[in-house]
Amino acid sequence: MSTDFVERLLRPKEACQLLSISYSTLLRWIREGKIRVVRTEGG
């Protein structure tokens, strides 16, 4: 069985909507290491 998958980068607002959470919860989860973050050149 193949484990190949494609990761899609989401903007913070998109991630909050997808997960049905507030922005402050998203930031807390990032600090706690629950969500992996990729920072782009544009911030």
mmCIF file as Biopython writes it, N, C-alpha, C and O atoms, coordinates in Angstrom:
data_model
#
loop_
_atom_site.group_PDB
_atom_site.id
_atom_site.type_symbol
_atom_site.label_atom_id
_atom_site.label_alt_id
_atom_site.label_comp_id
_atom_site.label_asym_id
_atom_site.label_entity_id
_atom_site.label_seq_id
_atom_site.pdbx_PDB_ins_code
_atom_site.Cartn_x
_atom_site.Cartn_y
_atom_site.Cartn_z
_atom_site.occupancy
_atom_site.B_iso_or_equiv
_atom_site.auth_seq_id
_atom_site.auth_asym_id
_atom_site.pdbx_PDB_model_num
ATOM 1   N N  . MET A ? 1  ? 0.841   -1.179 0.000  1.0 0.0 1  A 1 
ATOM 2   C CA . MET A ? 1  ? 0.000   0.000  0.000  1.0 0.0 1  A 1 
ATOM 3   C C  . MET A ? 1  ? 0.885   1.242  0.000  1.0 0.0 1  A 1 
ATOM 4   O O  . MET A ? 1  ? 1.857   1.323  0.751  1.0 0.0 1  A 1 
ATOM 5   N N  . SER A ? 2  ? 0.542   2.196  -0.841 1.0 0.0 2  A 1 
ATOM 6   C CA . SER A ? 2  ? 1.320   3.415  -0.961 1.0 0.0 2  A 1 
ATOM 7   C C  . SER A ? 2  ? 0.951   4.398  0.144  1.0 0.0 2  A 1 
ATOM 8   O O  . SER A ? 2  ? -0.221  4.549  0.490  1.0 0.0 2  A 1 
ATOM 9   N N  . THR A ? 3  ? 1.955   5.057  0.687  1.0 0.0 3  A 1 
ATOM 10  C CA . THR A ? 3  ? 1.714   6.071  1.709  1.0 0.0 3  A 1 
ATOM 11  C C  . THR A ? 3  ? 1.990   7.462  1.166  1.0 0.0 3  A 1 
ATOM 12  O O  . THR A ? 3  ? 2.166   8.401  1.942  1.0 0.0 3  A 1 
ATOM 13  N N  . ASP A ? 4  ? 2.030   7.612  -0.161 1.0 0.0 4  A 1 
ATOM 14  C CA . ASP A ? 4  ? 2.276   8.911  -0.769 1.0 0.0 4  A 1 
ATOM 15  C C  . ASP A ? 4  ? 1.081   9.829  -0.517 1.0 0.0 4  A 1 
ATOM 16  O O  . ASP A ? 4  ? -0.070  9.398  -0.587 1.0 0.0 4  A 1 
ATOM 17  N N  . PHE A ? 5  ? 1.364   11.081 -0.228 1.0 0.0 5  A 1 
ATOM 18  C CA . PHE A ? 5  ? 0.300   12.065 -0.066 1.0 0.0 5  A 1 
ATOM 19  C C  . PHE A ? 5  ? 0.860   13.436 -0.406 1.0 0.0 5  A 1 
ATOM 20  O O  . PHE A ? 5  ? 2.074   13.638 -0.443 1.0 0.0 5  A 1 
ATOM 21  N N  . VAL A ? 6  ? -0.026  14.353 -0.646 1.0 0.0 6  A 1 
ATOM 22  C CA . VAL A ? 6  ? 0.365   15.719 -0.974 1.0 0.0 6  A 1 
ATOM 23  C C  . VAL A ? 6  ? -0.053  16.620 0.179  1.0 0.0 6  A 1 
ATOM 24  O O  . VAL A ? 6  ? -1.207  16.603 0.607  1.0 0.0 6  A 1 
ATOM 25  N N  . GLU A ? 7  ? 0.891   17.405 0.676  1.0 0.0 7  A 1 
ATOM 26  C CA . GLU A ? 7  ? 0.576   18.356 1.729  1.0 0.0 7  A 1 
ATOM 27  C C  . GLU A ? 7  ? 0.170   19.668 1.085  1.0 0.0 7  A 1 
ATOM 28  O O  . GLU A ? 7  ? 0.767   20.106 0.101  1.0 0.0 7  A 1 
ATOM 29  N N  . ARG A ? 8  ? -0.851  20.285 1.651  1.0 0.0 8  A 1 
ATOM 30  C CA . ARG A ? 8  ? -1.311  21.569 1.159  1.0 0.0 8  A 1 
ATOM 31  C C  . ARG A ? 8  ? -1.097  22.596 2.256  1.0 0.0 8  A 1 
ATOM 32  O O  . ARG A ? 8  ? -1.479  22.377 3.406  1.0 0.0 8  A 1 
ATOM 33  N N  . LEU A ? 9  ? -0.486  23.715 1.897  1.0 0.0 9  A 1 
ATOM 34  C CA . LEU A ? 9  ? -0.282  24.777 2.871  1.0 0.0 9  A 1 
ATOM 35  C C  . LEU A ? 9  ? -1.550  25.613 2.960  1.0 0.0 9  A 1 
ATOM 36  O O  . LEU A ? 9  ? -2.164  25.948 1.948  1.0 0.0 9  A 1 
ATOM 37  N N  . LEU A ? 10 ? -1.928  25.942 4.186  1.0 0.0 10 A 1 
ATOM 38  C CA . LEU A ? 10 ? -3.119  26.748 4.422  1.0 0.0 10 A 1 
ATOM 39  C C  . LEU A ? 10 ? -2.737  28.059 5.084  1.0 0.0 10 A 1 
ATOM 40  O O  . LEU A ? 10 ? -1.795  28.121 5.875  1.0 0.0 10 A 1 
ATOM 41  N N  . ARG A ? 11 ? -3.471  29.094 4.756  1.0 0.0 11 A 1 
ATOM 42  C CA . ARG A ? 11 ? -3.308  30.354 5.476  1.0 0.0 11 A 1 
ATOM 43  C C  . ARG A ? 11 ? -3.952  30.159 6.844  1.0 0.0 11 A 1 
ATOM 44  O O  . ARG A ? 11 ? -4.821  29.303 7.008  1.0 0.0 11 A 1 
ATOM 45  N N  . PRO A ? 12 ? -3.524  30.960 7.836  1.0 0.0 12 A 1 
ATOM 46  C CA . PRO A ? 12 ? -4.101  30.813 9.178  1.0 0.0 12 A 1 
ATOM 47  C C  . PRO A ? 12 ? -5.625  30.857 9.180  1.0 0.0 12 A 1 
ATOM 48  O O  . PRO A ? 12 ? -6.264  30.054 9.861  1.0 0.0 12 A 1 
ATOM 49  N N  . LYS A ? 13 ? -6.205  31.771 8.437  1.0 0.0 13 A 1 
ATOM 50  C CA . LYS A ? 13 ? -7.667  31.888 8.394  1.0 0.0 13 A 1 
ATOM 51  C C  . LYS A ? 13 ? -8.302  30.608 7.853  1.0 0.0 13 A 1 
ATOM 52  O O  . LYS A ? 13 ? -9.323  30.153 8.370  1.0 0.0 13 A 1 
ATOM 53  N N  . GLU A ? 14 ? -7.699  30.028 6.812  1.0 0.0 14 A 1 
ATOM 54  C CA . GLU A ? 14 ? -8.218  28.787 6.231  1.0 0.0 14 A 1 
ATOM 55  C C  . GLU A ? 14 ? -8.132  27.639 7.238  1.0 0.0 14 A 1 
ATOM 56  O O  . GLU A ? 14 ? -9.057  26.835 7.351  1.0 0.0 14 A 1 
ATOM 57  N N  . ALA A ? 15 ? -7.015  27.567 7.967  1.0 0.0 15 A 1 
ATOM 58  C CA . ALA A ? 15 ? -6.839  26.503 8.953  1.0 0.0 15 A 1 
ATOM 59  C C  . ALA A ? 15 ? -7.876  26.633 10.064 1.0 0.0 15 A 1 
ATOM 60  O O  . ALA A ? 15 ? -8.434  25.631 10.511 1.0 0.0 15 A 1 
ATOM 61  N N  . CYS A ? 16 ? -8.135  27.855 10.510 1.0 0.0 16 A 1 
ATOM 62  C CA . CYS A ? 16 ? -9.133  28.078 11.557 1.0 0.0 16 A 1 
ATOM 63  C C  . CYS A ? 16 ? -10.515 27.646 11.088 1.0 0.0 16 A 1 
ATOM 64  O O  . CYS A ? 16 ? -11.253 27.012 11.841 1.0 0.0 16 A 1 
ATOM 65  N N  . GLN A ? 17 ? -10.870 27.980 9.860  1.0 0.0 17 A 1 
ATOM 66  C CA . GLN A ? 17 ? -12.172 27.594 9.330  1.0 0.0 17 A 1 
ATOM 67  C C  . GLN A ? 17 ? -12.274 26.085 9.178  1.0 0.0 17 A 1 
ATOM 68  O O  . GLN A ? 17 ? -13.299 25.495 9.519  1.0 0.0 17 A 1 
ATOM 69  N N  . LEU A ? 18 ? -11.231 25.462 8.673  1.0 0.0 18 A 1 
ATOM 70  C CA . LEU A ? 18 ? -11.231 24.019 8.458  1.0 0.0 18 A 1 
ATOM 71  C C  . LEU A ? 18 ? -11.360 23.260 9.783  1.0 0.0 18 A 1 
ATOM 72  O O  . LEU A ? 18 ? -12.055 22.247 9.862  1.0 0.0 18 A 1 
ATOM 73  N N  . LEU A ? 19 ? -10.687 23.757 10.809 1.0 0.0 19 A 1 
ATOM 74  C CA . LEU A ? 19 ? -10.676 23.092 12.107 1.0 0.0 19 A 1 
ATOM 75  C C  . LEU A ? 19 ? -11.775 23.598 13.051 1.0 0.0 19 A 1 
ATOM 76  O O  . LEU A ? 19 ? -11.951 23.066 14.147 1.0 0.0 19 A 1 
ATOM 77  N N  . SER A ? 20 ? -12.503 24.618 12.622 1.0 0.0 20 A 1 
ATOM 78  C CA . SER A ? 20 ? -13.558 25.239 13.448 1.0 0.0 20 A 1 
ATOM 79  C C  . SER A ? 20 ? -13.012 25.693 14.799 1.0 0.0 20 A 1 
ATOM 80  O O  . SER A ? 20 ? -13.567 25.382 15.853 1.0 0.0 20 A 1 
ATOM 81  N N  . ILE A ? 21 ? -11.903 26.442 14.736 1.0 0.0 21 A 1 
ATOM 82  C CA . ILE A ? 21 ? -11.275 26.965 15.945 1.0 0.0 21 A 1 
ATOM 83  C C  . ILE A ? 21 ? -11.021 28.459 15.770 1.0 0.0 21 A 1 
ATOM 84  O O  . ILE A ? 21 ? -11.074 28.979 14.656 1.0 0.0 21 A 1 
ATOM 85  N N  . SER A ? 22 ? -10.745 29.141 16.874 1.0 0.0 22 A 1 
ATOM 86  C CA . SER A ? 22 ? -10.415 30.559 16.811 1.0 0.0 22 A 1 
ATOM 87  C C  . SER A ? 22 ? -8.928  30.724 16.489 1.0 0.0 22 A 1 
ATOM 88  O O  . SER A ? 22 ? -8.139  29.783 16.580 1.0 0.0 22 A 1 
ATOM 89  N N  . TYR A ? 23 ? -8.576  31.957 16.110 1.0 0.0 23 A 1 
ATOM 90  C CA . TYR A ? 23 ? -7.183  32.247 15.797 1.0 0.0 23 A 1 
ATOM 91  C C  . TYR A ? 23 ? -6.304  32.070 17.035 1.0 0.0 23 A 1 
ATOM 92  O O  . TYR A ? 23 ? -5.177  31.587 16.932 1.0 0.0 23 A 1 
ATOM 93  N N  . SER A ? 24 ? -6.810  32.455 18.192 1.0 0.0 24 A 1 
ATOM 94  C CA . SER A ? 24 ? -6.020  32.302 19.420 1.0 0.0 24 A 1 
ATOM 95  C C  . SER A ? 24 ? -5.757  30.832 19.733 1.0 0.0 24 A 1 
ATOM 96  O O  . SER A ? 24 ? -4.685  30.486 20.230 1.0 0.0 24 A 1 
ATOM 97  N N  . THR A ? 25 ? -6.726  29.967 19.447 1.0 0.0 25 A 1 
ATOM 98  C CA . THR A ? 25 ? -6.520  28.525 19.634 1.0 0.0 25 A 1 
ATOM 99  C C  . THR A ? 25 ? -5.471  28.018 18.657 1.0 0.0 25 A 1 
ATOM 100 O O  . THR A ? 25 ? -4.620  27.208 19.025 1.0 0.0 25 A 1 
ATOM 101 N N  . LEU A ? 26 ? -5.522  28.484 17.424 1.0 0.0 26 A 1 
ATOM 102 C CA . LEU A ? 26 ? -4.523  28.090 16.428 1.0 0.0 26 A 1 
ATOM 103 C C  . LEU A ? 26 ? -3.129  28.465 16.904 1.0 0.0 26 A 1 
ATOM 104 O O  . LEU A ? 26 ? -2.208  27.652 16.820 1.0 0.0 26 A 1 
ATOM 105 N N  . LEU A ? 27 ? -2.960  29.684 17.401 1.0 0.0 27 A 1 
ATOM 106 C CA . LEU A ? 27 ? -1.652  30.118 17.890 1.0 0.0 27 A 1 
ATOM 107 C C  . LEU A ? 27 ? -1.174  29.268 19.062 1.0 0.0 27 A 1 
ATOM 108 O O  . LEU A ? 27 ? 0.004   28.923 19.152 1.0 0.0 27 A 1 
ATOM 109 N N  . ARG A ? 28 ? -2.101  28.934 19.959 1.0 0.0 28 A 1 
ATOM 110 C CA . ARG A ? 28 ? -1.742  28.092 21.111 1.0 0.0 28 A 1 
ATOM 111 C C  . ARG A ? 28 ? -1.299  26.717 20.638 1.0 0.0 28 A 1 
ATOM 112 O O  . ARG A ? 28 ? -0.294  26.192 21.118 1.0 0.0 28 A 1 
ATOM 113 N N  . TRP A ? 29 ? -2.040  26.123 19.697 1.0 0.0 29 A 1 
ATOM 114 C CA . TRP A ? 29 ? -1.685  24.804 19.171 1.0 0.0 29 A 1 
ATOM 115 C C  . TRP A ? 29 ? -0.330  24.835 18.474 1.0 0.0 29 A 1 
ATOM 116 O O  . TRP A ? 29 ? 0.426   23.866 18.543 1.0 0.0 29 A 1 
ATOM 117 N N  . ILE A ? 30 ? -0.019  25.941 17.802 1.0 0.0 30 A 1 
ATOM 118 C CA . ILE A ? 30 ? 1.292   26.078 17.157 1.0 0.0 30 A 1 
ATOM 119 C C  . ILE A ? 30 ? 2.384   26.093 18.224 1.0 0.0 30 A 1 
ATOM 120 O O  . ILE A ? 30 ? 3.388   25.392 18.096 1.0 0.0 30 A 1 
ATOM 121 N N  . ARG A ? 31 ? 2.190   26.890 19.278 1.0 0.0 31 A 1 
ATOM 122 C CA . ARG A ? 31 ? 3.181   26.958 20.374 1.0 0.0 31 A 1 
ATOM 123 C C  . ARG A ? 31 ? 3.353   25.611 21.060 1.0 0.0 31 A 1 
ATOM 124 O O  . ARG A ? 31 ? 4.460   25.266 21.474 1.0 0.0 31 A 1 
ATOM 125 N N  . GLU A ? 32 ? 2.274   24.846 21.185 1.0 0.0 32 A 1 
ATOM 126 C CA . GLU A ? 32 ? 2.325   23.541 21.836 1.0 0.0 32 A 1 
ATOM 127 C C  . GLU A ? 32 ? 2.864   22.443 20.918 1.0 0.0 32 A 1 
ATOM 128 O O  . GLU A ? 32 ? 3.063   21.313 21.364 1.0 0.0 32 A 1 
ATOM 129 N N  . GLY A ? 33 ? 3.104   22.761 19.641 1.0 0.0 33 A 1 
ATOM 130 C CA . GLY A ? 33 ? 3.638   21.787 18.707 1.0 0.0 33 A 1 
ATOM 131 C C  . GLY A ? 33 ? 2.596   20.845 18.135 1.0 0.0 33 A 1 
ATOM 132 O O  . GLY A ? 33 ? 2.952   19.827 17.542 1.0 0.0 33 A 1 
ATOM 133 N N  . LYS A ? 34 ? 1.320   21.158 18.300 1.0 0.0 34 A 1 
ATOM 134 C CA . LYS A ? 34 ? 0.252   20.296 17.781 1.0 0.0 34 A 1 
ATOM 135 C C  . LYS A ? 34 ? 0.062   20.460 16.278 1.0 0.0 34 A 1 
ATOM 136 O O  . LYS A ? 34 ? -0.453  19.567 15.605 1.0 0.0 34 A 1 
ATOM 137 N N  . ILE A ? 35 ? 0.487   21.617 15.759 1.0 0.0 35 A 1 
ATOM 138 C CA . ILE A ? 35 ? 0.360   21.910 14.331 1.0 0.0 35 A 1 
ATOM 139 C C  . ILE A ? 35 ? 1.726   22.333 13.818 1.0 0.0 35 A 1 
ATOM 140 O O  . ILE A ? 35 ? 2.411   23.152 14.430 1.0 0.0 35 A 1 
ATOM 141 N N  . ARG A ? 36 ? 2.105   21.766 12.693 1.0 0.0 36 A 1 
ATOM 142 C CA . ARG A ? 36 ? 3.386   22.127 12.077 1.0 0.0 36 A 1 
ATOM 143 C C  . ARG A ? 36 ? 3.204   23.404 11.252 1.0 0.0 36 A 1 
ATOM 144 O O  . ARG A ? 36 ? 2.210   23.553 10.541 1.0 0.0 36 A 1 
ATOM 145 N N  . VAL A ? 37 ? 4.153   24.309 11.350 1.0 0.0 37 A 1 
ATOM 146 C CA . VAL A ? 37 ? 4.064   25.602 10.676 1.0 0.0 37 A 1 
ATOM 147 C C  . VAL A ? 37 ? 5.200   25.725 9.666  1.0 0.0 37 A 1 
ATOM 148 O O  . VAL A ? 37 ? 6.338   25.336 9.931  1.0 0.0 37 A 1 
ATOM 149 N N  . VAL A ? 38 ? 4.863   26.273 8.510  1.0 0.0 38 A 1 
ATOM 150 C CA . VAL A ? 38 ? 5.858   26.619 7.497  1.0 0.0 38 A 1 
ATOM 151 C C  . VAL A ? 38 ? 5.731   28.103 7.254  1.0 0.0 38 A 1 
ATOM 152 O O  . VAL A ? 38 ? 4.680   28.580 6.825  1.0 0.0 38 A 1 
ATOM 153 N N  . ARG A ? 39 ? 6.794   28.836 7.525  1.0 0.0 39 A 1 
ATOM 154 C CA . ARG A ? 39 ? 6.762   30.280 7.300  1.0 0.0 39 A 1 
ATOM 155 C C  . ARG A ? 39 ? 7.333   30.586 5.922  1.0 0.0 39 A 1 
ATOM 156 O O  . ARG A ? 39 ? 8.438   30.163 5.584  1.0 0.0 39 A 1 
ATOM 157 N N  . THR A ? 40 ? 6.561   31.326 5.134  1.0 0.0 40 A 1 
ATOM 158 C CA . THR A ? 40 ? 6.993   31.684 3.801  1.0 0.0 40 A 1 
ATOM 159 C C  . THR A ? 40 ? 7.798   32.972 3.842  1.0 0.0 40 A 1 
ATOM 160 O O  . THR A ? 40 ? 7.846   33.638 4.876  1.0 0.0 40 A 1 
ATOM 161 N N  . GLU A ? 41 ? 8.433   33.333 2.730  1.0 0.0 41 A 1 
ATOM 162 C CA . GLU A ? 41 ? 9.214   34.558 2.671  1.0 0.0 41 A 1 
ATOM 163 C C  . GLU A ? 41 ? 8.358   35.780 2.955  1.0 0.0 41 A 1 
ATOM 164 O O  . GLU A ? 41 ? 8.821   36.758 3.542  1.0 0.0 41 A 1 
ATOM 165 N N  . GLY A ? 42 ? 7.106   35.712 2.533  1.0 0.0 42 A 1 
ATOM 166 C CA . GLY A ? 42 ? 6.200   36.835 2.740  1.0 0.0 42 A 1 
ATOM 167 C C  . GLY A ? 42 ? 5.629   36.904 4.144  1.0 0.0 42 A 1 
ATOM 168 O O  . GLY A ? 42 ? 4.878   37.824 4.468  1.0 0.0 42 A 1 
ATOM 169 N N  . GLY A ? 43 ? 5.980   35.936 4.978  1.0 0.0 43 A 1 
ATOM 170 C CA . GLY A ? 43 ? 5.505   35.952 6.358  1.0 0.0 43 A 1 
ATOM 171 C C  . GLY A ? 43 ? 4.364   35.017 6.560  1.0 0.0 43 A 1 
ATOM 172 O O  . GLY A ? 43 ? 3.844   34.909 7.671  1.0 0.0 43 A 1 
#
